Amino acid sequence: MQQLTIAWQDLSDDALRGVIEDYVTREGTDYGDQPVSLARKVAQVRAQLQSGHVVIVFDGESATCSIVSREQLRAAQDLQNTIDTE
């Protein structure tokens, strides 16, 4: 599985907003019992990208982008390295 990290700064404002909106409206994204507006969700994820807590990854096999925590990315990379060395 080939995943590339994409710097959020390399995307246009429209492209970045599209990636974030796709992520926050995805089935299974949970924001608890309180309703949260789309604008607020987008702002929260943008802040997480800017702080470096989450990153944008592009999956070459599925040709899709997602947003994952740095910890999730490291775990996936470690797993892939283990598989590659076996």
MOVEN-V294944 format. One record per residue. RES is the residue in one small letter. NEAR is the number of other ideal C-beta (glycine too) atoms within 8 Angstrom. Layout:
BEGIN
res:near
RES:NEAR
RES:NEAR
END
This chain:
BEGIN
res:near
m:6
q:6
q:10
l:7
t:9
i:11
a:7
w:11
q:4
d:5
l:11
s:5
d:6
d:6
a:8
l:11
r:9
g:8
v:12
i:14
e:10
d:9
y:11
v:11
t:7
r:7
e:3
g:4
t:8
d:4
y:7
g:4
d:2
q:5
p:4
v:6
s:6
l:8
a:6
r:8
k:12
v:12
a:8
q:8
v:13
r:11
a:8
q:9
l:14
q:7
s:6
g:7
h:7
v:11
v:13
i:14
v:13
f:11
d:12
g:8
e:6
s:5
a:6
t:6
c:10
s:8
i:12
v:10
s:8
r:10
e:6
q:8
l:13
r:8
a:8
a:11
q:8
d:8
l:8
q:9
n:8
t:8
i:7
d:6
t:5
e:4
END
